[in-house]
Amino acid sequence: MARTTYDELLDAGVHFGHLTRKWDPKMSQYIFMERNGIHIIDLNKTLTKVEEAASAIKQIVKSGRKVLFVATKKQAKDIVAEYAKGVNMPYITERWLGGMLTNFATVRKSIKKMSNIDKLTKDGTYSNLSKKERLMIQRERVKLETLLGGIADLNRLPAALFLIDVKKEHIAVSEALKLNIPTFAMVDTNSDPSNIDFPIPANDDATKSISLITGIIIKAIEEGLEERKREKDDEAEKEAAQAKAKADAPEVADRNTEGKRARKAPVEAEAAIADETPSAETEE
């Protein structure tokens, strides 16, 4: 079953590209036509590409890895943050800090600093500080939460990036390229799709278009998570069955031993009687 339909893409305005004078020639393969000075995206190719991207991202999530969502443009940030929270995936929606991936160890230190501030408030140390110090720490905590709150649980580099508007997120794309991290992205007619592993030709400015495409990716992630959970449950059941069989094995062995002994007893008794009975030659 297809993850979306041509009509759904049409209703969401996924086909509207940018002005023809702002186009990137590398997007020509995804452009259907020009109308009133605007490029129209070929939705048949969008359908194919979104299916490919969803299938690939599902396999990544199924393997237990994380996908980082990146959307810092105004009309996309709230949509992406809400979707990402729903599937417990990391996200960046305020500003991409240079070195977020290539200098991940330093970013982790900032995240650790944020958790240390939280510890101060819990253990009572925070209340012993002066008003000025508390205010400074509070401001720093808010700043860190704004920039890094979405990746607070990200302990290692993500397995993939999903981006809205690759032109705006070009730093994230270049860092992912350096680290060989696969990229999935909505690519409009003014963007270069050549550096994206799974480009999805689509309008990256309209909220309906962003919501539809991101929603499809989120559903694929949910499927991957469900399949992973089912596999884990099956493995747990299998291990439990094996453990039970192992525990039952000594009992079966004991029963078999007892059966052998029971069968062996009459034979031994007959042999003993035969030994005790005098032969005919002895009687004579």
C-alpha positions as CSV (number, residue, x, y, z in Angstrom):
1,M,0.0,0.0,0.0
2,A,1.3,3.4,-1.0
3,R,2.2,5.8,1.8
4,T,0.4,8.7,0.1
5,T,-1.5,9.5,-3.1
6,Y,-1.2,11.9,-6.0
7,D,-4.3,13.8,-4.8
8,E,-3.0,14.2,-1.3
9,L,0.3,15.7,-2.6
10,L,-1.7,18.0,-4.9
11,D,-4.0,19.2,-2.1
12,A,-1.0,20.0,0.1
13,G,0.6,22.1,-2.6
14,V,3.7,19.8,-2.8
15,H,4.0,20.5,-6.5
16,F,4.6,24.3,-6.3
17,G,8.2,25.1,-6.8
18,H,10.1,28.5,-6.8
19,L,10.2,31.2,-9.4
20,T,11.9,30.0,-12.6
21,R,14.7,32.6,-12.2
22,K,15.6,31.1,-8.9
23,W,15.8,27.5,-10.0
24,D,18.8,25.2,-9.7
25,P,19.5,23.4,-13.0
26,K,20.3,20.1,-11.1
27,M,16.6,19.9,-10.2
28,S,15.5,19.8,-13.9
29,Q,14.9,16.0,-13.7
30,Y,12.2,16.6,-11.0
31,I,10.5,19.6,-12.8
32,F,7.3,18.8,-14.7
33,M,6.6,22.2,-16.3
34,E,6.6,26.0,-15.9
35,R,3.4,27.9,-15.2
36,N,3.1,31.7,-14.6
37,G,6.8,32.0,-14.0
38,I,6.8,29.2,-11.4
39,H,8.3,25.7,-11.8
40,I,5.9,22.8,-11.1
41,I,7.3,19.7,-9.5
42,D,6.6,16.3,-11.0
43,L,4.5,14.6,-8.3
44,N,5.0,11.1,-9.8
45,K,8.6,11.5,-9.0
46,T,7.8,12.8,-5.6
47,L,5.7,9.7,-4.9
48,T,8.6,7.4,-6.0
49,K,11.2,9.3,-4.0
50,V,9.1,9.6,-0.8
51,E,8.5,5.9,-0.9
52,E,12.2,5.2,-1.3
53,A,13.1,7.5,1.6
54,A,10.4,6.1,3.9
55,S,11.5,2.5,3.3
56,A,15.2,3.4,3.9
57,I,14.5,5.4,7.1
58,K,12.3,2.6,8.4
59,Q,15.2,0.1,8.2
60,I,17.6,2.5,10.0
61,V,15.1,2.9,12.9
62,K,14.4,-0.8,12.9
63,S,18.1,-1.4,13.6
64,G,17.8,0.7,16.8
65,R,19.5,3.8,15.6
66,K,18.4,7.5,15.7
67,V,17.4,9.9,13.0
68,L,18.1,13.6,13.6
69,F,15.4,16.1,12.3
70,V,16.7,19.5,11.2
71,A,14.3,22.3,10.4
72,T,15.2,25.9,11.5
73,K,13.0,27.8,9.1
74,K,10.0,29.5,10.7
75,Q,7.2,27.6,9.0
76,A,8.7,24.2,9.7
77,K,10.2,24.3,13.2
78,D,7.0,23.7,15.2
79,I,5.7,21.0,12.9
80,V,9.0,19.1,13.0
81,A,9.5,19.5,16.7
82,E,6.1,18.1,17.5
83,Y,6.5,15.1,15.1
84,A,10.0,14.3,16.4
85,K,8.9,14.4,20.0
86,G,6.1,12.0,19.2
87,V,8.5,9.2,18.1
88,N,11.3,10.2,20.6
89,M,13.7,11.3,17.9
90,P,16.3,14.1,18.3
91,Y,15.7,17.4,16.6
92,I,17.2,20.8,15.9
93,T,14.7,23.7,15.2
94,E,16.4,26.8,16.5
95,R,19.9,27.2,15.0
96,W,22.4,24.7,13.7
97,L,25.6,25.3,15.6
98,G,28.8,24.8,13.5
99,G,30.4,21.5,14.4
100,M,27.2,20.0,15.7
101,L,28.2,16.7,14.1
102,T,31.9,17.1,13.3
103,N,32.7,18.4,16.8
104,F,30.1,16.3,18.6
105,A,32.2,15.7,21.7
106,T,32.1,19.5,22.5
107,V,28.4,19.6,22.0
108,R,28.0,16.7,24.4
109,K,29.9,18.8,27.0
110,S,27.3,21.5,26.6
111,I,24.5,19.0,27.1
112,K,26.3,17.7,30.2
113,K,26.5,21.2,31.5
114,M,22.8,21.5,31.1
115,S,22.2,18.4,33.1
116,N,24.6,19.6,35.8
117,I,22.6,22.7,36.2
118,D,19.5,20.6,36.7
119,K,21.3,18.6,39.4
120,L,22.2,21.9,41.2
121,T,18.5,22.8,41.4
122,K,17.5,19.3,42.7
123,D,20.2,18.9,45.4
124,G,19.6,22.3,47.0
125,T,22.9,23.9,45.9
126,Y,21.1,26.3,43.6
127,S,19.2,27.9,46.5
128,N,22.4,28.6,48.4
129,L,23.8,30.8,45.5
130,S,23.4,34.5,45.4
131,K,20.6,36.1,43.4
132,K,22.9,37.2,40.6
133,E,24.5,33.8,40.2
134,R,21.1,32.1,40.1
135,L,20.0,34.5,37.4
136,M,23.1,33.9,35.3
137,I,22.7,30.1,35.6
138,Q,19.0,30.3,34.8
139,R,19.7,32.4,31.6
140,E,22.4,29.9,30.6
141,R,20.1,27.0,31.2
142,V,17.4,28.6,29.0
143,K,19.9,29.3,26.2
144,L,21.2,25.7,26.3
145,E,17.7,24.3,26.3
146,T,16.7,26.4,23.3
147,L,19.7,25.3,21.3
148,L,20.3,21.8,22.5
149,G,17.1,20.7,24.2
150,G,16.0,18.6,21.2
151,I,19.3,16.5,21.3
152,A,19.6,16.2,25.1
153,D,19.2,12.4,24.9
154,L,21.5,11.9,21.8
155,N,24.5,10.1,23.2
156,R,26.2,9.4,19.9
157,L,26.1,10.6,16.3
158,P,22.8,10.1,14.6
159,A,22.5,7.4,11.9
160,A,20.8,9.7,9.5
161,L,19.5,13.3,9.0
162,F,16.1,14.4,7.8
163,L,16.1,18.1,6.7
164,I,13.7,20.7,5.5
165,D,15.2,23.0,2.9
166,V,18.7,21.9,2.1
167,K,19.7,25.4,1.0
168,K,19.1,26.8,4.4
169,E,20.6,23.8,6.2
170,H,23.7,23.6,4.0
171,I,26.1,23.5,7.0
172,A,24.3,20.4,8.4
173,V,24.5,18.8,4.9
174,S,28.2,19.5,4.6
175,E,28.9,18.0,8.1
176,A,26.9,14.9,7.3
177,L,28.9,14.5,4.0
178,K,32.2,14.6,5.9
179,L,31.0,11.9,8.3
180,N,29.3,9.8,5.7
181,I,25.9,10.2,7.5
182,P,23.0,9.5,5.1
183,T,20.7,12.5,4.4
184,F,17.0,12.6,3.7
185,A,15.5,15.9,2.7
186,M,12.7,17.9,1.1
187,V,14.3,19.5,-1.9
188,D,12.6,22.5,-3.6
189,T,13.4,23.7,-7.2
190,N,15.9,26.3,-5.9
191,S,18.1,23.6,-4.2
192,D,20.9,21.3,-5.2
193,P,19.8,17.6,-4.7
194,S,23.2,16.1,-5.7
195,N,24.5,16.0,-2.1
196,I,21.4,14.4,-0.7
197,D,21.2,10.6,-0.5
198,F,17.4,10.5,-0.5
199,P,16.0,13.7,-2.0
200,I,12.3,14.2,-1.9
201,P,11.3,16.9,-4.6
202,A,8.6,19.0,-2.8
203,N,7.6,22.4,-1.8
204,D,9.6,23.2,1.4
205,D,7.8,26.5,2.2
206,A,4.2,25.6,2.6
207,T,3.2,24.2,6.0
208,K,0.8,21.7,4.5
209,S,3.5,20.3,2.3
210,I,6.0,20.1,5.1
211,S,3.5,18.5,7.4
212,L,2.5,15.9,4.8
213,I,6.0,14.8,3.9
214,T,7.3,14.8,7.4
215,G,4.2,12.9,8.5
216,I,5.0,10.1,6.0
217,I,8.6,9.9,7.3
218,I,7.3,9.8,10.9
219,K,4.9,6.9,10.0
220,A,7.8,5.0,8.5
221,I,9.7,5.5,11.8
222,E,6.8,4.3,13.8
223,E,6.6,1.2,11.7
224,G,10.3,0.6,12.2
225,L,10.0,1.0,16.0
226,E,7.0,-1.4,16.1
227,E,8.8,-4.1,14.1
228,R,11.9,-3.7,16.3
229,K,9.7,-4.2,19.4
230,R,8.0,-7.3,17.9
231,E,11.4,-8.8,17.1
232,K,12.6,-8.1,20.6
233,D,9.5,-9.7,22.1
234,D,9.9,-12.8,19.8
235,E,13.5,-13.1,20.9
236,A,12.5,-12.8,24.5
237,E,9.9,-15.5,24.1
238,K,12.3,-17.8,22.3
239,E,14.9,-17.3,25.0
240,A,12.3,-18.0,27.7
241,A,11.2,-21.2,25.9
242,Q,14.9,-22.4,25.6
243,A,15.5,-21.7,29.3
244,K,12.3,-23.7,30.2
245,A,13.4,-26.6,27.9
246,K,16.8,-26.5,29.6
247,A,15.2,-26.5,33.1
248,D,12.9,-29.4,32.1
249,A,15.8,-31.5,30.6
250,P,17.1,-32.9,33.9
251,E,13.6,-34.1,34.9
252,V,13.2,-35.9,31.6
253,A,16.7,-37.4,32.0
254,D,15.8,-38.6,35.5
255,R,12.6,-40.2,34.3
256,N,14.4,-41.9,31.5
257,T,17.0,-43.2,34.0
258,E,14.3,-44.5,36.3
259,G,12.6,-46.3,33.4
260,K,15.9,-47.9,32.4
261,R,16.4,-49.1,35.9
262,A,12.8,-50.5,36.1
263,R,13.4,-52.4,32.9
264,K,16.8,-53.6,34.0
265,A,15.6,-55.0,37.4
266,P,13.6,-58.0,36.2
267,V,16.4,-59.1,33.9
268,E,18.9,-58.9,36.7
269,A,16.5,-60.9,39.0
270,E,16.1,-63.6,36.3
271,A,19.9,-63.9,36.0
272,A,20.3,-64.2,39.7
273,I,17.8,-67.1,39.9
274,A,19.5,-68.9,37.0
275,D,22.8,-68.6,38.9
276,E,21.3,-70.1,42.0
277,T,19.5,-73.1,40.3
278,P,21.7,-76.3,40.3
279,S,22.4,-77.9,37.0
280,A,21.4,-81.5,36.1
281,E,25.0,-82.7,36.2
282,T,25.5,-81.4,39.7
283,E,22.4,-83.3,41.0
284,E,23.7,-86.6,39.7
